[in-house]
Amino acid sequence: MDNRSLITLAEHSREKLLYLIEMAQEFEKHPNRRLLEGRIAATLFFEPSTRTRLSFETAANRLGAKVIGFADPKVTSGTKGEILKDTIKMVSNYADIIIMRHYLEGAAKYASEVTRIPILNAGDGANQHPSQTMLDLYTIYQSQGTLENLNIYLVGDLKYGRTVHSLLTAMRHFNPTFHFIAPDELAMPEHYKQYCKDNGIKYHEYKEFDADVISGADILYMTRVQKERFSDLMEYERVKDAYLLKKDMLVKARPNMKILHPLPRVNEIEYSIDDTPYAYYFQQAQNGLYARQALISDALGITLEDVRNDKTIIG
Ligand code: CP
């Protein structure tokens, strides 16, 4: 396995996470650079995506790399029976880095074991979504001025939502208190609660979702119910509208509270909330560009010092 692959942030140290945040800050100041001129990034998306694929591709393009890949596996030789291992080996002959989203948990790790070029996990089933977590950490830091000692409320599909699983593991360095708000069917899986216990992370669980419950939030992280992960669509129908954040539920919100959502939203946040000072999800999505510029650069051996000393800034 190439040690520059990013499969999960769980193994990253506190220092490494803060280092990547600093690098992302540099890219926010100046996104247009030629640090990766002559490199090729491949984006292999076996599942649908808007933000992750387009922000990764924008990140590579703004760094001067060229991008190849596919957004839909139906146009690939996978439809003729080619296995993932062969696809990864082939693409490794063409590109310097592979950014991959796959519907199977563990697919990114497997891919990293059959190639020498870095694999960036852009989401593997209901497992992990580390680049989303990197932009979430960046956004939390940007909006709160710290990652330390925050009350983070995770709402909705905590069973299948890979973004909340990734965030929970990455936050272990920063003494968070998590608040899990979900119906029984979508509760945080036991092994993540055990992870909290093993790592001294405080958590509370609720089924109610109202102004009182969320009044202590610094971060209110809403999630979509992941229809694509349900084997029983009747069960999806039962829980799909479980929690909708309404504007009148914000009456007791802390002044610093920010609402995040990895997007796409379906029926989790009333549109009227978009114009309140609490809404931060579009800024969060924009931060995906800077966080992913940092992840691609780091995977290809560009250091924070290289970025700070960069003379290729355009515009
Ligand atoms: N947040 C996220 O992963 O969005 P996409 O599915 O559009 O990439």
py3Dmol code that shows the C-alpha trace and the ligand (Angstrom):
import py3Dmol

protein = """\
ATOM      1  CA  MET A   1       0.000   0.000   0.000  1.00  0.00           C
ATOM      2  CA  ASP A   2       1.276   3.460  -0.875  1.00  0.00           C
ATOM      3  CA  ASN A   3       1.648   5.390   2.352  1.00  0.00           C
ATOM      4  CA  ARG A   4       0.442   8.541   0.630  1.00  0.00           C
ATOM      5  CA  SER A   5      -2.994   7.034   0.028  1.00  0.00           C
ATOM      6  CA  LEU A   6      -5.865   8.472   2.044  1.00  0.00           C
ATOM      7  CA  ILE A   7      -8.315   5.758   3.058  1.00  0.00           C
ATOM      8  CA  THR A   8      -9.455   7.159   6.413  1.00  0.00           C
ATOM      9  CA  LEU A   9      -8.444  10.059   8.663  1.00  0.00           C
ATOM     10  CA  ALA A  10      -8.637   7.801  11.724  1.00  0.00           C
ATOM     11  CA  GLU A  11      -4.892   7.197  11.679  1.00  0.00           C
ATOM     12  CA  HIS A  12      -3.943  10.845  11.146  1.00  0.00           C
ATOM     13  CA  SER A  13      -2.331  12.557  14.109  1.00  0.00           C
ATOM     14  CA  ARG A  14      -3.605  15.814  15.516  1.00  0.00           C
ATOM     15  CA  GLU A  15      -0.506  17.525  14.073  1.00  0.00           C
ATOM     16  CA  LYS A  16      -1.161  16.117  10.617  1.00  0.00           C
ATOM     17  CA  LEU A  17      -4.778  17.316  10.637  1.00  0.00           C
ATOM     18  CA  LEU A  18      -3.752  20.821  11.729  1.00  0.00           C
ATOM     19  CA  TYR A  19      -0.999  20.807   9.089  1.00  0.00           C
ATOM     20  CA  LEU A  20      -3.549  20.004   6.364  1.00  0.00           C
ATOM     21  CA  ILE A  21      -5.833  22.763   7.669  1.00  0.00           C
ATOM     22  CA  GLU A  22      -2.927  25.219   7.407  1.00  0.00           C
ATOM     23  CA  MET A  23      -2.259  24.061   3.871  1.00  0.00           C
ATOM     24  CA  ALA A  24      -5.930  24.507   2.958  1.00  0.00           C
ATOM     25  CA  GLN A  25      -5.771  28.058   4.363  1.00  0.00           C
ATOM     26  CA  GLU A  26      -2.933  28.803   1.938  1.00  0.00           C
ATOM     27  CA  PHE A  27      -5.040  27.507  -0.937  1.00  0.00           C
ATOM     28  CA  GLU A  28      -7.999  29.598   0.161  1.00  0.00           C
ATOM     29  CA  LYS A  29      -5.754  32.694  -0.119  1.00  0.00           C
ATOM     30  CA  HIS A  30      -4.520  31.663  -3.583  1.00  0.00           C
ATOM     31  CA  PRO A  31      -6.267  28.709  -5.258  1.00  0.00           C
ATOM     32  CA  ASN A  32      -4.671  29.196  -8.685  1.00  0.00           C
ATOM     33  CA  ARG A  33      -1.162  27.761  -8.773  1.00  0.00           C
ATOM     34  CA  ARG A  34       0.912  25.523 -11.052  1.00  0.00           C
ATOM     35  CA  LEU A  35       2.356  23.273  -8.344  1.00  0.00           C
ATOM     36  CA  LEU A  36       1.176  20.101 -10.118  1.00  0.00           C
ATOM     37  CA  GLU A  37       2.012  21.026 -13.719  1.00  0.00           C
ATOM     38  CA  GLY A  38       2.640  17.854 -15.717  1.00  0.00           C
ATOM     39  CA  ARG A  39       0.764  15.584 -13.294  1.00  0.00           C
ATOM     40  CA  ILE A  40      -2.411  13.653 -14.114  1.00  0.00           C
ATOM     41  CA  ALA A  41      -5.228  12.945 -11.654  1.00  0.00           C
ATOM     42  CA  ALA A  42      -7.803  10.233 -12.401  1.00  0.00           C
ATOM     43  CA  THR A  43     -11.285  10.488 -10.898  1.00  0.00           C
ATOM     44  CA  LEU A  44     -13.050   7.104 -10.867  1.00  0.00           C
ATOM     45  CA  PHE A  45     -16.603   7.492  -9.606  1.00  0.00           C
ATOM     46  CA  PHE A  46     -18.540   4.243  -9.326  1.00  0.00           C
ATOM     47  CA  GLU A  47     -21.318   6.113  -7.470  1.00  0.00           C
ATOM     48  CA  PRO A  48     -23.035   9.445  -8.242  1.00  0.00           C
ATOM     49  CA  SER A  49     -21.508  12.675  -6.976  1.00  0.00           C
ATOM     50  CA  THR A  50     -21.755  16.400  -7.594  1.00  0.00           C
ATOM     51  CA  ARG A  51     -19.563  18.160  -5.021  1.00  0.00           C
ATOM     52  CA  THR A  52     -16.857  15.614  -4.329  1.00  0.00           C
ATOM     53  CA  ARG A  53     -16.000  14.872  -7.947  1.00  0.00           C
ATOM     54  CA  LEU A  54     -16.293  18.436  -9.217  1.00  0.00           C
ATOM     55  CA  SER A  55     -14.348  19.946  -6.318  1.00  0.00           C
ATOM     56  CA  PHE A  56     -11.591  17.329  -6.636  1.00  0.00           C
ATOM     57  CA  GLU A  57     -11.403  18.003 -10.371  1.00  0.00           C
ATOM     58  CA  THR A  58     -11.417  21.764  -9.814  1.00  0.00           C
ATOM     59  CA  ALA A  59      -8.705  21.343  -7.189  1.00  0.00           C
ATOM     60  CA  ALA A  60      -6.487  19.388  -9.594  1.00  0.00           C
ATOM     61  CA  ASN A  61      -7.147  21.819 -12.448  1.00  0.00           C
ATOM     62  CA  ARG A  62      -6.411  24.891 -10.315  1.00  0.00           C
ATOM     63  CA  LEU A  63      -3.103  23.276  -9.318  1.00  0.00           C
ATOM     64  CA  GLY A  64      -2.133  22.822 -12.968  1.00  0.00           C
ATOM     65  CA  ALA A  65      -2.711  19.054 -13.202  1.00  0.00           C
ATOM     66  CA  LYS A  66      -4.747  17.425 -15.946  1.00  0.00           C
ATOM     67  CA  VAL A  67      -7.770  15.284 -15.122  1.00  0.00           C
ATOM     68  CA  ILE A  68      -8.999  12.028 -16.671  1.00  0.00           C
ATOM     69  CA  GLY A  69     -11.710   9.681 -15.454  1.00  0.00           C
ATOM     70  CA  PHE A  70     -15.377   8.820 -15.418  1.00  0.00           C
ATOM     71  CA  ALA A  71     -18.451   9.928 -13.503  1.00  0.00           C
ATOM     72  CA  ASP A  72     -20.519   6.883 -14.398  1.00  0.00           C
ATOM     73  CA  PRO A  73     -19.222   3.293 -14.383  1.00  0.00           C
ATOM     74  CA  LYS A  74     -21.758   2.395 -17.094  1.00  0.00           C
ATOM     75  CA  VAL A  75     -19.392   3.909 -19.674  1.00  0.00           C
ATOM     76  CA  THR A  76     -16.450   1.718 -18.603  1.00  0.00           C
ATOM     77  CA  SER A  77     -15.310  -1.821 -19.304  1.00  0.00           C
ATOM     78  CA  GLY A  78     -16.660  -2.776 -15.892  1.00  0.00           C
ATOM     79  CA  THR A  79     -19.894  -3.389 -17.828  1.00  0.00           C
ATOM     80  CA  LYS A  80     -17.993  -6.087 -19.782  1.00  0.00           C
ATOM     81  CA  GLY A  81     -16.916  -7.784 -16.576  1.00  0.00           C
ATOM     82  CA  GLU A  82     -13.582  -6.108 -15.784  1.00  0.00           C
ATOM     83  CA  ILE A  83     -12.774  -6.390 -12.085  1.00  0.00           C
ATOM     84  CA  LEU A  84     -11.761  -3.435  -9.889  1.00  0.00           C
ATOM     85  CA  LYS A  85      -8.176  -4.683  -9.522  1.00  0.00           C
ATOM     86  CA  ASP A  86      -7.609  -4.618 -13.287  1.00  0.00           C
ATOM     87  CA  THR A  87      -9.223  -1.184 -13.655  1.00  0.00           C
ATOM     88  CA  ILE A  88      -6.965   0.245 -10.927  1.00  0.00           C
ATOM     89  CA  LYS A  89      -3.853  -1.348 -12.442  1.00  0.00           C
ATOM     90  CA  MET A  90      -4.704   0.069 -15.878  1.00  0.00           C
ATOM     91  CA  VAL A  91      -5.427   3.585 -14.646  1.00  0.00           C
ATOM     92  CA  SER A  92      -2.194   3.484 -12.618  1.00  0.00           C
ATOM     93  CA  ASN A  93      -0.356   3.261 -15.941  1.00  0.00           C
ATOM     94  CA  TYR A  94      -1.854   6.583 -17.024  1.00  0.00           C
ATOM     95  CA  ALA A  95      -2.253   8.748 -13.910  1.00  0.00           C
ATOM     96  CA  ASP A  96      -0.163   9.910 -10.922  1.00  0.00           C
ATOM     97  CA  ILE A  97      -3.036   9.744  -8.423  1.00  0.00           C
ATOM     98  CA  ILE A  98      -6.470   8.083  -8.314  1.00  0.00           C
ATOM     99  CA  ILE A  99      -9.469   9.657  -6.597  1.00  0.00           C
ATOM    100  CA  MET A 100     -12.120   6.989  -6.234  1.00  0.00           C
ATOM    101  CA  ARG A 101     -15.683   6.709  -4.958  1.00  0.00           C
ATOM    102  CA  HIS A 102     -17.109   3.202  -4.729  1.00  0.00           C
ATOM    103  CA  TYR A 103     -20.297   1.665  -3.356  1.00  0.00           C
ATOM    104  CA  LEU A 104     -18.413  -1.114  -1.520  1.00  0.00           C
ATOM    105  CA  GLU A 105     -16.999  -0.562   1.958  1.00  0.00           C
ATOM    106  CA  GLY A 106     -13.277  -1.243   1.848  1.00  0.00           C
ATOM    107  CA  ALA A 107     -12.955  -0.662  -1.913  1.00  0.00           C
ATOM    108  CA  ALA A 108     -10.499   2.245  -1.505  1.00  0.00           C
ATOM    109  CA  LYS A 109      -8.291   0.253   0.857  1.00  0.00           C
ATOM    110  CA  TYR A 110      -8.328  -2.676  -1.563  1.00  0.00           C
ATOM    111  CA  ALA A 111      -7.426  -0.362  -4.459  1.00  0.00           C
ATOM    112  CA  SER A 112      -4.503   1.055  -2.472  1.00  0.00           C
ATOM    113  CA  GLU A 113      -3.161  -2.485  -2.065  1.00  0.00           C
ATOM    114  CA  VAL A 114      -2.986  -3.195  -5.785  1.00  0.00           C
ATOM    115  CA  THR A 115      -1.234  -0.027  -6.966  1.00  0.00           C
ATOM    116  CA  ARG A 116       1.830   2.045  -6.123  1.00  0.00           C
ATOM    117  CA  ILE A 117       0.196   5.400  -6.875  1.00  0.00           C
ATOM    118  CA  PRO A 118      -1.815   7.178  -4.142  1.00  0.00           C
ATOM    119  CA  ILE A 119      -5.517   6.427  -3.803  1.00  0.00           C
ATOM    120  CA  LEU A 120      -7.726   9.133  -2.292  1.00  0.00           C
ATOM    121  CA  ASN A 121     -10.940   7.669  -0.898  1.00  0.00           C
ATOM    122  CA  ALA A 122     -13.831   9.830  -2.125  1.00  0.00           C
ATOM    123  CA  GLY A 123     -16.332   7.678  -0.200  1.00  0.00           C
ATOM    124  CA  ASP A 124     -16.599   3.884   0.187  1.00  0.00           C
ATOM    125  CA  GLY A 125     -20.139   2.694   0.822  1.00  0.00           C
ATOM    126  CA  ALA A 126     -21.402   3.573   4.299  1.00  0.00           C
ATOM    127  CA  ASN A 127     -17.862   3.407   5.669  1.00  0.00           C
ATOM    128  CA  GLN A 128     -15.722   6.566   5.401  1.00  0.00           C
ATOM    129  CA  HIS A 129     -15.546   9.857   3.494  1.00  0.00           C
ATOM    130  CA  PRO A 130     -12.208  11.340   4.611  1.00  0.00           C
ATOM    131  CA  SER A 131     -11.992  14.230   2.155  1.00  0.00           C
ATOM    132  CA  GLN A 132     -15.434  15.380   3.325  1.00  0.00           C
ATOM    133  CA  THR A 133     -14.144  15.208   6.879  1.00  0.00           C
ATOM    134  CA  MET A 134     -11.096  17.261   5.980  1.00  0.00           C
ATOM    135  CA  LEU A 135     -13.346  20.016   4.632  1.00  0.00           C
ATOM    136  CA  ASP A 136     -15.636  19.618   7.657  1.00  0.00           C
ATOM    137  CA  LEU A 137     -12.695  20.086  10.037  1.00  0.00           C
ATOM    138  CA  TYR A 138     -11.570  23.089   8.021  1.00  0.00           C
ATOM    139  CA  THR A 139     -15.087  24.540   8.161  1.00  0.00           C
ATOM    140  CA  ILE A 140     -15.504  23.936  11.879  1.00  0.00           C
ATOM    141  CA  TYR A 141     -12.129  25.564  12.542  1.00  0.00           C
ATOM    142  CA  GLN A 142     -12.999  28.494  10.264  1.00  0.00           C
ATOM    143  CA  SER A 143     -16.415  29.096  11.815  1.00  0.00           C
ATOM    144  CA  GLN A 144     -15.525  28.500  15.498  1.00  0.00           C
ATOM    145  CA  GLY A 145     -11.870  29.616  15.547  1.00  0.00           C
ATOM    146  CA  THR A 146     -10.941  26.296  17.191  1.00  0.00           C
ATOM    147  CA  LEU A 147     -11.540  22.560  16.997  1.00  0.00           C
ATOM    148  CA  GLU A 148     -11.272  22.140  20.771  1.00  0.00           C
ATOM    149  CA  ASN A 149     -14.046  21.346  23.286  1.00  0.00           C
ATOM    150  CA  LEU A 150     -16.988  21.776  20.905  1.00  0.00           C
ATOM    151  CA  ASN A 151     -20.517  20.432  21.213  1.00  0.00           C
ATOM    152  CA  ILE A 152     -21.216  18.738  17.901  1.00  0.00           C
ATOM    153  CA  TYR A 153     -24.754  17.551  17.190  1.00  0.00           C
ATOM    154  CA  LEU A 154     -25.101  14.876  14.489  1.00  0.00           C
ATOM    155  CA  VAL A 155     -28.653  14.586  13.176  1.00  0.00           C
ATOM    156  CA  GLY A 156     -30.463  12.123  10.916  1.00  0.00           C
ATOM    157  CA  ASP A 157     -28.946   9.067   9.296  1.00  0.00           C
ATOM    158  CA  LEU A 158     -26.171   8.137  11.688  1.00  0.00           C
ATOM    159  CA  LYS A 159     -26.288   4.498  10.624  1.00  0.00           C
ATOM    160  CA  TYR A 160     -25.417   4.800   6.942  1.00  0.00           C
ATOM    161  CA  GLY A 161     -23.974   8.337   6.868  1.00  0.00           C
ATOM    162  CA  ARG A 162     -20.271   7.887   6.148  1.00  0.00           C
ATOM    163  CA  THR A 163     -19.560  11.592   6.718  1.00  0.00           C
ATOM    164  CA  VAL A 164     -20.548  11.394  10.384  1.00  0.00           C
ATOM    165  CA  HIS A 165     -18.508   8.219  10.863  1.00  0.00           C
ATOM    166  CA  SER A 166     -15.423   9.917   9.424  1.00  0.00           C
ATOM    167  CA  LEU A 167     -15.959  13.094  11.428  1.00  0.00           C
ATOM    168  CA  LEU A 168     -16.365  11.222  14.689  1.00  0.00           C
ATOM    169  CA  THR A 169     -13.045   9.397  14.290  1.00  0.00           C
ATOM    170  CA  ALA A 170     -11.089  12.485  13.188  1.00  0.00           C
ATOM    171  CA  MET A 171     -12.373  14.631  16.083  1.00  0.00           C
ATOM    172  CA  ARG A 172     -10.946  12.330  18.733  1.00  0.00           C
ATOM    173  CA  HIS A 173      -7.906  14.599  19.176  1.00  0.00           C
ATOM    174  CA  PHE A 174      -9.974  17.670  20.081  1.00  0.00           C
ATOM    175  CA  ASN A 175     -12.058  16.704  23.117  1.00  0.00           C
ATOM    176  CA  PRO A 176     -15.500  17.039  21.489  1.00  0.00           C
ATOM    177  CA  THR A 177     -18.841  16.203  23.061  1.00  0.00           C
ATOM    178  CA  PHE A 178     -21.040  14.496  20.477  1.00  0.00           C
ATOM    179  CA  HIS A 179     -24.829  14.503  20.552  1.00  0.00           C
ATOM    180  CA  PHE A 180     -26.426  11.821  18.375  1.00  0.00           C
ATOM    181  CA  ILE A 181     -30.001  12.607  17.269  1.00  0.00           C
ATOM    182  CA  ALA A 182     -31.592   9.789  15.290  1.00  0.00           C
ATOM    183  CA  PRO A 183     -34.522   7.377  15.282  1.00  0.00           C
ATOM    184  CA  ASP A 184     -33.775   3.812  16.383  1.00  0.00           C
ATOM    185  CA  GLU A 185     -33.574   2.606  12.788  1.00  0.00           C
ATOM    186  CA  LEU A 186     -30.800   5.110  11.966  1.00  0.00           C
ATOM    187  CA  ALA A 187     -28.940   5.191  15.273  1.00  0.00           C
ATOM    188  CA  MET A 188     -25.164   5.484  15.450  1.00  0.00           C
ATOM    189  CA  PRO A 189     -23.778   1.932  15.064  1.00  0.00           C
ATOM    190  CA  GLU A 190     -22.548   0.236  18.236  1.00  0.00           C
ATOM    191  CA  HIS A 191     -18.947  -0.026  17.005  1.00  0.00           C
ATOM    192  CA  TYR A 192     -18.728   3.783  16.658  1.00  0.00           C
ATOM    193  CA  LYS A 193     -20.135   4.214  20.165  1.00  0.00           C
ATOM    194  CA  GLN A 194     -17.527   1.741  21.353  1.00  0.00           C
ATOM    195  CA  TYR A 195     -14.923   3.817  19.472  1.00  0.00           C
ATOM    196  CA  CYS A 196     -16.066   6.841  21.498  1.00  0.00           C
ATOM    197  CA  LYS A 197     -15.703   4.901  24.757  1.00  0.00           C
ATOM    198  CA  ASP A 198     -12.277   3.572  23.787  1.00  0.00           C
ATOM    199  CA  ASN A 199     -11.063   7.073  22.915  1.00  0.00           C
ATOM    200  CA  GLY A 200     -12.616   8.980  25.800  1.00  0.00           C
ATOM    201  CA  ILE A 201     -15.095  10.816  23.553  1.00  0.00           C
ATOM    202  CA  LYS A 202     -18.229  11.958  25.403  1.00  0.00           C
ATOM    203  CA  TYR A 203     -21.574  11.372  23.688  1.00  0.00           C
ATOM    204  CA  HIS A 204     -25.297  11.650  24.392  1.00  0.00           C
ATOM    205  CA  GLU A 205     -28.208  10.162  22.443  1.00  0.00           C
ATOM    206  CA  TYR A 206     -31.653  11.644  21.729  1.00  0.00           C
ATOM    207  CA  LYS A 207     -34.702  10.773  19.667  1.00  0.00           C
ATOM    208  CA  GLU A 208     -36.382  14.181  20.127  1.00  0.00           C
ATOM    209  CA  PHE A 209     -35.336  16.973  17.780  1.00  0.00           C
ATOM    210  CA  ASP A 210     -36.500  20.380  18.977  1.00  0.00           C
ATOM    211  CA  ALA A 211     -35.284  23.839  20.022  1.00  0.00           C
ATOM    212  CA  ASP A 212     -34.388  22.703  23.541  1.00  0.00           C
ATOM    213  CA  VAL A 213     -32.365  19.676  22.443  1.00  0.00           C
ATOM    214  CA  ILE A 214     -30.224  21.676  19.995  1.00  0.00           C
ATOM    215  CA  SER A 215     -29.822  24.785  22.182  1.00  0.00           C
ATOM    216  CA  GLY A 216     -26.339  23.691  23.310  1.00  0.00           C
ATOM    217  CA  ALA A 217     -24.928  23.152  19.817  1.00  0.00           C
ATOM    218  CA  ASP A 218     -21.801  24.808  18.451  1.00  0.00           C
ATOM    219  CA  ILE A 219     -22.134  22.722  15.305  1.00  0.00           C
ATOM    220  CA  LEU A 220     -25.434  21.257  14.103  1.00  0.00           C
ATOM    221  CA  TYR A 221     -24.493  18.678  11.471  1.00  0.00           C
ATOM    222  CA  MET A 222     -27.550  17.620   9.470  1.00  0.00           C
ATOM    223  CA  THR A 223     -27.501  14.540   7.236  1.00  0.00           C
ATOM    224  CA  ARG A 224     -29.628  13.084   4.452  1.00  0.00           C
ATOM    225  CA  VAL A 225     -31.243   9.673   4.916  1.00  0.00           C
ATOM    226  CA  GLN A 226     -29.168   7.507   2.564  1.00  0.00           C
ATOM    227  CA  LYS A 227     -31.839   5.889   0.402  1.00  0.00           C
ATOM    228  CA  GLU A 228     -29.216   4.074  -1.677  1.00  0.00           C
ATOM    229  CA  ARG A 229     -28.022   2.065   1.354  1.00  0.00           C
ATOM    230  CA  PHE A 230     -31.435   0.586   2.295  1.00  0.00           C
ATOM    231  CA  SER A 231     -32.203  -2.987   1.225  1.00  0.00           C
ATOM    232  CA  ASP A 232     -35.841  -2.490   2.323  1.00  0.00           C
ATOM    233  CA  LEU A 233     -37.419   0.590   0.678  1.00  0.00           C
ATOM    234  CA  MET A 234     -40.435   0.338   3.008  1.00  0.00           C
ATOM    235  CA  GLU A 235     -38.070   1.016   5.883  1.00  0.00           C
ATOM    236  CA  TYR A 236     -36.663   4.011   3.983  1.00  0.00           C
ATOM    237  CA  GLU A 237     -40.186   5.389   3.512  1.00  0.00           C
ATOM    238  CA  ARG A 238     -40.811   5.082   7.254  1.00  0.00           C
ATOM    239  CA  VAL A 239     -37.762   7.146   8.261  1.00  0.00           C
ATOM    240  CA  LYS A 240     -36.994   9.380   5.274  1.00  0.00           C
ATOM    241  CA  ASP A 241     -38.553  12.523   6.740  1.00  0.00           C
ATOM    242  CA  ALA A 242     -37.461  11.743  10.286  1.00  0.00           C
ATOM    243  CA  TYR A 243     -35.903  15.086  11.098  1.00  0.00           C
ATOM    244  CA  LEU A 244     -36.493  18.378   9.320  1.00  0.00           C
ATOM    245  CA  LEU A 245     -34.776  21.469  10.742  1.00  0.00           C
ATOM    246  CA  LYS A 246     -37.317  24.323  10.764  1.00  0.00           C
ATOM    247  CA  LYS A 247     -36.487  27.982  11.204  1.00  0.00           C
ATOM    248  CA  ASP A 248     -38.506  28.313  14.417  1.00  0.00           C
ATOM    249  CA  MET A 249     -36.307  25.631  16.000  1.00  0.00           C
ATOM    250  CA  LEU A 250     -33.398  28.097  16.012  1.00  0.00           C
ATOM    251  CA  VAL A 251     -34.897  30.445  18.629  1.00  0.00           C
ATOM    252  CA  LYS A 252     -32.621  29.148  21.397  1.00  0.00           C
ATOM    253  CA  ALA A 253     -29.509  28.610  19.265  1.00  0.00           C
ATOM    254  CA  ARG A 254     -26.138  29.818  20.526  1.00  0.00           C
ATOM    255  CA  PRO A 255     -24.898  32.905  18.619  1.00  0.00           C
ATOM    256  CA  ASN A 256     -21.840  30.999  17.353  1.00  0.00           C
ATOM    257  CA  MET A 257     -23.846  27.978  16.214  1.00  0.00           C
ATOM    258  CA  LYS A 258     -23.369  26.941  12.573  1.00  0.00           C
ATOM    259  CA  ILE A 259     -25.444  24.463  10.604  1.00  0.00           C
ATOM    260  CA  LEU A 260     -23.446  22.111   8.413  1.00  0.00           C
ATOM    261  CA  HIS A 261     -24.664  19.512   5.916  1.00  0.00           C
ATOM    262  CA  PRO A 262     -22.463  17.520   3.525  1.00  0.00           C
ATOM    263  CA  LEU A 263     -25.183  17.985   0.879  1.00  0.00           C
ATOM    264  CA  PRO A 264     -27.135  17.103  -1.164  1.00  0.00           C
ATOM    265  CA  ARG A 265     -30.049  17.999   1.091  1.00  0.00           C
ATOM    266  CA  VAL A 266     -33.432  16.473   0.364  1.00  0.00           C
ATOM    267  CA  ASN A 267     -35.768  17.237   3.236  1.00  0.00           C
ATOM    268  CA  GLU A 268     -33.498  18.036   6.191  1.00  0.00           C
ATOM    269  CA  ILE A 269     -33.223  21.854   6.261  1.00  0.00           C
ATOM    270  CA  GLU A 270     -36.013  24.314   5.455  1.00  0.00           C
ATOM    271  CA  TYR A 271     -34.944  26.586   2.600  1.00  0.00           C
ATOM    272  CA  SER A 272     -35.830  29.677   4.654  1.00  0.00           C
ATOM    273  CA  ILE A 273     -32.873  28.852   6.935  1.00  0.00           C
ATOM    274  CA  ASP A 274     -30.449  29.558   4.067  1.00  0.00           C
ATOM    275  CA  ASP A 275     -30.689  33.293   4.758  1.00  0.00           C
ATOM    276  CA  THR A 276     -29.994  33.063   8.490  1.00  0.00           C
ATOM    277  CA  PRO A 277     -26.513  33.610   9.986  1.00  0.00           C
ATOM    278  CA  TYR A 278     -26.587  29.994  11.182  1.00  0.00           C
ATOM    279  CA  ALA A 279     -26.513  28.498   7.661  1.00  0.00           C
ATOM    280  CA  TYR A 280     -22.957  27.530   6.735  1.00  0.00           C
ATOM    281  CA  TYR A 281     -23.418  24.570   4.386  1.00  0.00           C
ATOM    282  CA  PHE A 282     -22.684  26.395   1.140  1.00  0.00           C
ATOM    283  CA  GLN A 283     -19.488  27.857   2.610  1.00  0.00           C
ATOM    284  CA  GLN A 284     -18.717  24.312   3.777  1.00  0.00           C
ATOM    285  CA  ALA A 285     -19.077  23.010   0.204  1.00  0.00           C
ATOM    286  CA  GLN A 286     -16.839  25.818  -1.102  1.00  0.00           C
ATOM    287  CA  ASN A 287     -14.197  24.834   1.442  1.00  0.00           C
ATOM    288  CA  GLY A 288     -14.128  21.441  -0.242  1.00  0.00           C
ATOM    289  CA  LEU A 289     -11.993  22.971  -2.962  1.00  0.00           C
ATOM    290  CA  TYR A 290      -9.256  24.180  -0.589  1.00  0.00           C
ATOM    291  CA  ALA A 291      -9.288  21.047   1.563  1.00  0.00           C
ATOM    292  CA  ARG A 292      -9.026  18.821  -1.513  1.00  0.00           C
ATOM    293  CA  GLN A 293      -6.216  20.945  -2.954  1.00  0.00           C
ATOM    294  CA  ALA A 294      -4.362  20.236   0.291  1.00  0.00           C
ATOM    295  CA  LEU A 295      -5.098  16.489   0.140  1.00  0.00           C
ATOM    296  CA  ILE A 296      -4.024  16.091  -3.487  1.00  0.00           C
ATOM    297  CA  SER A 297      -0.855  18.142  -2.903  1.00  0.00           C
ATOM    298  CA  ASP A 298       0.059  16.211   0.226  1.00  0.00           C
ATOM    299  CA  ALA A 299      -0.484  12.871  -1.527  1.00  0.00           C
ATOM    300  CA  LEU A 300       1.826  13.968  -4.357  1.00  0.00           C
ATOM    301  CA  GLY A 301       4.623  15.087  -2.043  1.00  0.00           C
ATOM    302  CA  ILE A 302       4.013  18.849  -2.003  1.00  0.00           C
ATOM    303  CA  THR A 303       4.713  20.249   1.468  1.00  0.00           C
ATOM    304  CA  LEU A 304       3.253  23.217   3.327  1.00  0.00           C
ATOM    305  CA  GLU A 305       6.628  24.891   2.882  1.00  0.00           C
ATOM    306  CA  ASP A 306       6.426  24.297  -0.897  1.00  0.00           C
ATOM    307  CA  VAL A 307       3.005  25.968  -0.909  1.00  0.00           C
ATOM    308  CA  ARG A 308       4.194  28.916   1.204  1.00  0.00           C
ATOM    309  CA  ASN A 309       7.251  29.417  -1.036  1.00  0.00           C
ATOM    310  CA  ASP A 310       5.303  28.903  -4.234  1.00  0.00           C
ATOM    311  CA  LYS A 311       6.131  31.376  -6.998  1.00  0.00           C
ATOM    312  CA  THR A 312       3.585  29.996  -9.473  1.00  0.00           C
ATOM    313  CA  ILE A 313       0.553  31.854  -8.093  1.00  0.00           C
ATOM    314  CA  ILE A 314      -1.724  33.074 -10.857  1.00  0.00           C
ATOM    315  CA  GLY A 315      -4.075  36.031 -10.425  1.00  0.00           C
TER     316      GLY A 315
END
"""
ligand_1 = """\
8
CP
N -20.956 15.653 0.141
C -20.893 14.815 -0.899
O -20.232 13.766 -0.844
O -21.588 15.235 -1.992
P -21.623 14.510 -3.390
O -22.278 13.157 -3.190
O -22.398 15.406 -4.302
O -20.208 14.314 -3.851
"""
view = py3Dmol.view(width=600, height=400)
view.addModel(protein, "pdb")
view.setStyle({"model": 0}, {"cartoon": {"style": "trace"}})
view.addModel(ligand_1, "xyz")
view.setStyle({"model": 1}, {"stick": {}})
view.zoomTo()
view.show()
